[in-house]
């Protein structure tokens, strides 16, 4: 592969910036044609740590700073002034390395809404083929599923007794059962699908990138921090990046695509002089293109919990006690069996808080373990010394609150400044409160009576609106589904058009969760992979 230009800089047909869920898909698809040369730049490492392969414990690893951008928000006025922790993957595979491995696409109406906002080609029927293209569904191909893709999607082989009791309680509370949240209907409760195969998490780095790395026309550079885009006469022609203490450059014959995620894609635009002109001037950055929507429209889910003691020793506390954890780890590593090989997020569902909703308003996730009586609920398997318990995490699907992101300094290594502005919409707070009450109602059903002990969170004495609001503001966490900071659309605050081309700059696209104009109803990883599939198809078609 000839990757050199006459001035000894790297030159490729396509440059992909960011090796996360989207970037790994893009690198694979763009390099399928051996005539296309492709460079993938990843700021982190290769991501070969086997601990990240184990679905049950990988979530614990996001508390560490290794392989993690570990962003901190500005103090949240409506969360008691707390700075919220936003772990983001910094290695090949991105945040897929330590998410719950759930495969949730979103509601069909989410994508129809994107189309209604003026984004032609993004209705549910338009994007469904791209969901199916990447999917290797254990149930086989059909109207809603593909079976020939690289990404395994399927149910866990074993479900805990507590989880089965929870699903029975959902039915007793009047909610329907749903065997496929990614099928004809999203509403209801059931077992989630996961990206796990043979007891191992399967990220897009494994499913898409590793098989492609043997191609001579694909080059992957890790430890490569993008510093700025090279812009010439309204075109993106290259990228300047830092690697091993050196400044390097790479140039694109055709296009550059940003897949650095909802924090780093808008940050790179700003470092390159694309964004709000007044904010760029504050950092002494020359304005290449005034695009005020860069970094705006930040969205994420706000996650609240209802937890109970378990009166029978059936929760994941069995697995996490020190005298059993070593044996469970050995079983997982050597035999690819046991709880460590499965996600702790077994079941849940989608529901509305009242009649008349066009689509489910909230999502719930049931986990047969809760770390304790403290309100700091982030990682339900964090403390192995706590007793048996269970918890439901719940959040509104489509929050109205909008935040923003900006530069901290012109230093490419500096983290961005960002404020999610959580719960600034009264509707978000009301929905969270109502969802909490519905969750309590479900957990009080007869099916859980043999297992249900004391209410640990929020606590049986927390009943009134004011008391629940206080609990929400003191204990809510985040959904880890940040999106929207380089939104797709045609309005003055849009950053990319319906073909994901940055407005006003030729040969530059964005293909990650930052382009979502509004949140999807559920986890954002599956939709991000779909966006990458669709982006690659559009780039290869050349318009």
N, C-alpha and C positions, 0 to 999 in steps of 0.2 A: 504494500500500500504506500503510495507516494503521499506523504503528509507534510512535505516541506515546501515553503515558498522560496522565492529568490533571496529574501533577506533572512533566511534561516528560522523563520517563525513557523509554527504549526499551521497547516491549512487542511480543512476538511469541507465536505459538502454541507454537513449538518453539525451543529454544536448543541449538545443538550447540557444544560446547567442544572445540576441537582440529581442525585442518584437515589431518590426515594421511591415511593410507590408509583408515581407517574414516570419519573425519569428512567427507571429500569425498563418499563414497557416501551417508552419511546426509543430507547437505544436499541432494543430488539427489533421493533417493527421497521425503523428507518434503515437498519443495516441488513434486513432480509434480502434486499437486492444487492448483490455483490458489487454493483457499479457505484453504489453510494458509500462514500467514506463518512464515518461518524465518530465524533469525539464526545465522550461523556465525562464531565467534570464533577467530582464529589469532594466536598470540603472535609468530610470525615474519612474514616478508614474503610477497610475491606469488609468488616463485619463478619469475621469468622469465629467469634466466640460461641462455643456450643451451648452455653447457658441460655442464649437468646432463642435457641431452637425449642426450648421446653415451654409449652404454652402456659402452664400453671404458674411458673415463677418469673417469667420474663417481665411481667408487670411490676414486680418488686424492683427490677433493675432500673426503672425510670426514676427512682429516687436517687440514684447515683449520678454523678456528673460525667462519668465516662460514656463516650459515644452519644452525648446529649448536649444540645444547645442550652438547656436549662434556663429558659427565659423567665423573668419575673415581671409581672404587670405593675403598673402604677397602683397606688392604694385605691381600693374600690369603695366608693362612698356608700353604696348600698349593701356592702358585705362587711360592715363594721370596720372599714378602713384597712382591710387586709390586702396585702400584696399576694396575688395568686401565682402559683407555680405552674408554668407551662413547659413540661418536658417535650422536647422535639428531637427525633432521631438524627444523629450526626454520624452516619455510616451508610454504606450501600444497603438499601432496604428502607431507609428513612424511619419514620415513626411506626411503620409496620412491624419493626423489630420488637416493640414492647406494647402494642395495643392488645385488646382482648381477643384478637383473631376472629372477631365476628364478621360475617359477610351480610351486610344489610344495604340494599341499594337505595332505599328511600321510597316514597310514595309516588305513584304515577302522576298525581296532580302536581308534585313538585316540579317536574320537568315540563309539564304542560304550562305551568305558570312561567317558567323561563321563556317558553315560546310566546306566551301572551305579552311578555315584556318587550317583544320585538326581536327575539333571537331565533331567526329561522333555522330549522334543522335541529332544534333541541327539545321537541316534544317527546313524550314518553315513547311513542311509536318510532320516532327518529333515533332515539338513543338505545332502545332495546337491543338492536343487533350488535352494538358495541359491548354491552354487558355480556351478551351471550358469546361473543367472539373469544373473550378471555377465559371463559368458564369451562371447567371440567367437573360437571355436576354429577354427583354419585347416583342420582335418580335417573340419569339418561337425558337425552335431548327432548325438547318439546316446545310448546308455544312460548314459554317464558325462560327456558334454560338451554344452554349449550353444553356439549359433552366433549368437544374436541379441542378446547382451549388448554392453556398451560396452568391455570390456577385451580387447584382442587377446592371444591365446595361441597360440604356434607355435614351430616349430623354426628354428634359424639356417639361412640359405641356403647357407653354406659351412662345412665342418668341416676343421680342420687335419690334416695327415698324422700328426702326433704323437698327436692325439686318436684317430684311427682305429686306430693301432697300440696305444694303451692299451686300447681296447675289445676288440680282438682278444686282447690279453693277459689280460683278464678272463675271456674264454671259455676260453682255454688253462688258466687256473687253476681251471676247473670251475664258473664262475658263469654263470647264464643271461643272455641278452640281453632287454632290456625296452624296447619302443618307446614306452610310455606309462606313466609313473610315476603318473599321475592316473587310470588306468583300472582294470581288473579286479584287477590285482595290482601291488603296489609293488616287490616284490623283483626284483633283477637290476640290470644295468648298461646304460646307453644315453645318448642325447643328451637334454639337458634341454629343457623348454619355457620360453619367455621372453615377457615383456610388452614386445615391441619391434615397431614397425611402421614400414616405410619407413626403416629405419636410425635410428630415434629411440626412446628409452625412452618408454613410455606409462604414466604414473602415474595414480592415481585423480583427481588434480587435473586432468589433461588429459582423461581418459576420461569422468569423471562431473561434475566441478565446472564446468569451462569451458563446456560446452554449457548448463548450468543457469543460468549467471550472467546471462543475458539475461532471465530470469524476473523480473517485477516483485515477486513475493512472496518472493524470496530476497535477503537482504542479507549481504554478506561483509565483515567488519571484520578487517583485518590489523594487526599491531603491537599487538594487544589481549591483554594478559597477564591471565588470570583470577586474581583475588586471593582470593576466597572466594565461597561460595554463600550466598545469602540464604535462611535457614530460618525458617519461621514455623509454630508449632504442629505440628511433625512433618512439614511439607511443604517441598519445595524450590520457592521461588517466583521466585527470580531469581539473578543473578550480579553481583558487583562486579568490575570489571576496570580495569586501568591502560592508558591509551592516550595517547601524546603528552604525558606528564607530568601528565595529569588522571586523576582517579578518576571512573569512569562506572558506571552501573547499567543492567541490562536485566532485564526480567521476562517470565516465561512464563505464558501462559494455560493451557497443557496440560502440557508436560513439558520437563525439561532432561536432556540426555544427554551424559555425559562421554566423549570420544573423544580424550583428550590423551595416551594411551599409558601404558605400564607404569611410567613414572617419574612423570609429571605428573598422571595421574588420581588415584592414591592420595595424592599430595602435596596436591592441591586438597581432597580429603576432609578430610585432617588440618588444613589451614589453616582449614577451615570448622567444626572441632570434632567431626569424625566420625573415630573411631579408638580406639587404645589410650588409655584415660583417664589412666594414669600418665604416659605419654610426652607427651600433650597438656599436662598440668599443668606439666611441666618447662619448657615454652615460654610459660606463662601464657595458654594458649588455653582458653577455657571449653568444657566438654564438652557438646555438643549430643546426641550419641549415642555410647555406649561400644560400639565395634565392633572388637574386638581383632585381627581378621584383616587390617585395612587395612595394606598395606605388607608383609605377610608372604608366604611361599610364592614368593619371587622365584626364577625359573629361567632358565637360559640354557645353550646348548651350549658345550662346551670344545673348541677346535679345535687339532689337532696336525697336523704336516706331515711328509711323506717326499718328499725332493727329490733329483734327479740332474742332473748335467751332461748336456747333449745333445751328441752327437758330430756332428750335422749341423745346419746353420744353418736350422732349420725353426721355431724357437720364436718367440714374440712379441717377442723381443729385436730382431728385424728391424724391427718397427714402431716400437719405442721408441728406437731410436738417433736422435740429434739430426738427422742428415742425412736421415732418412726421415720423421721425425715430422711435420715441417711439411707435407710433401707429403701424408701420410696424413690430417692434419687438414683440409687443403683439399679433399681428395677426399670426406671425410665430410660436410663442411659444404655443399659445392657440388653434389656428385653423389649424396650419401646412399649411398655405397658404401665398401667397404674394411673393414679390421679394426676401425677406430675405431667403426664403426656396429654392431658385434656385442659381446656380452658376452664377457669372457675365460673365463668359467666354462662351458665348452662341454659337458662330459659328466661322468658319475659314476654313482652307483648306491646301492643299499640292500642290506645284507647282514647276516648274523648271524655271530657268532664261534664258534658251535658248534651242535649239533643241539638240537631241542626248543623253540626260541624261537617264540612264537606270532606274532610279527611281526618284521621286520628290526630288528636291534639298533643298526645304525650306518649313517651316510651318508658317502659319499665324493664329493669334487669334484676333477676333474682340470683343471689349468690348464697350458698349454704355455709356462710362464715362471715362474722363481723368482728372487727378487732377489739372492741371493748366499749366501755361506757363513755369514753371521750367523744367529743363532737367532731374531731378532726378526721373525718372519714374520706380517705383518698384511695388507699390500697387495701382491699378487704382481707388480704392474706399477710399483712405486714408483721403482726406480732404473734409468734407461735405459742406464747404462753397463755393467751386468753382462752376462755372456755368455749364450749359449744354454743352456736348461735346461728342466726341467718339474717339476711338483710335484703331489702329491695331498694335499688337506686332508681330514681324517677326524675324526668325532666320534660319541659315543654319542647315539642319538636321544632317549632318555627318561631323562635323568639323575635320580638320586635325591637329589642334594644340593639343599638349599633355603636361600635367603638371605632378607634382609629389607631394608626401606627405611624411613627415618624422616625427620623434619624436621631440618634444620640450625639453623633459626631460624624465627620467625614472619614473616620477610620473604618475601613471595611471589616475589621475584626471586632468592632464595638457592637454590642447587642442593640436592637432598636428600642425606642421608647414606645410603649403601647398601653392603651387604656381600653379594655373591653366594654366599659360603661355598663356592667351587668345590672339587670333589674331596674334600669332607668325607665322602662315602660311598666306602668301599673298593671297592664295585661299580663306581662311575664310573671310578676309576683303573684297575681291572682291565680293564674293557671298552675303555678308551682304549689301554691297552698291547696288548691282543689285536688291536684294530683296526689298530694300527700294524704289528704283525707280519704280518697278512693283507695289508695294503697293500704291504709289502715283497715278499711272496711274489708278488703280482700283477705288480709292477714288475720282477721278475726273470725273467719269462716270455720265451720265444724271440721273440715278436712285437716286443718292445722292444729286442732285442739290437743291431740296427743303429743304434739311436739312444741307447743308454744308456752314459753314462760313469761318472765317479766319483760315489758317493753323497755328496751335500752335507749332507743332514740326514736322520736324526740323525748319520750318519757310520757307515761300515762297521764300525768297532770298537766301536760301542755295541750290545751284544747281550743282556746279562743283564737280569733283571727290575729290579734296582736301577739299572742304567745307564739303562734305558729310562724308569724312573720319574723319575730325575734330569733326563733330557732333557725329559720332559713338564712337569715343574714349573718348569724354567727357560725354556721356549720356547713353551708353549701360549698361544694367544690365545682370543678369544671368538667365538661364532657370530653375534653381533649379532641374537639372537632372544629378547630379554628378554620375559618374560611372567609371568602368575600372581599379580600383586600385589594384585588385588581379586577373588579367585577366586569362581567360581560354585559354589553348593552349598547344602546344608541344615545342615551341621555348624557348631559354634560359631565356627569360624574363617572361614566363608564371608562374603563381602561382598555378593554379589548372588544373587538366586534364579534359577530357570530361565528367567524372562522378563526377566532382566537388571535387575530392580528392586533398588535398594539396600535391604537388610534394615532395616526400621524407619523409613525415610524415604519418604514418598509423592512421586510425580511426579519421581523422580530415577532414571535408569538409567545404566549404564556399558556401552559397546559398543566395546571394543578388545581388544588382546592381554592386558591385565591380567586379564580375566575367565577365562582358560583355567585350569581346575583343575590340569591336567597339560599338559606340552609335547606338541605334535604332532611326528610323525616327519618332520622336514624344516624348510624355511624357513617362517616364521610369517606371511608377508605374505598369502598366498592365504587362509589361514584367518581372518585378521583382516578381510579384505574380506567373506568369507562371514558373519562375525559381524555386520558392519554391515548387510548385506542382511537378515539374519534379524531384527535389532533393529528396523530400519525397518518391516518388515512387522508386527511385534508392536505397535509404537507406533501405527501407523495403524489397527490393529484395536481399539485403545483399552483392552483389559483390563489 
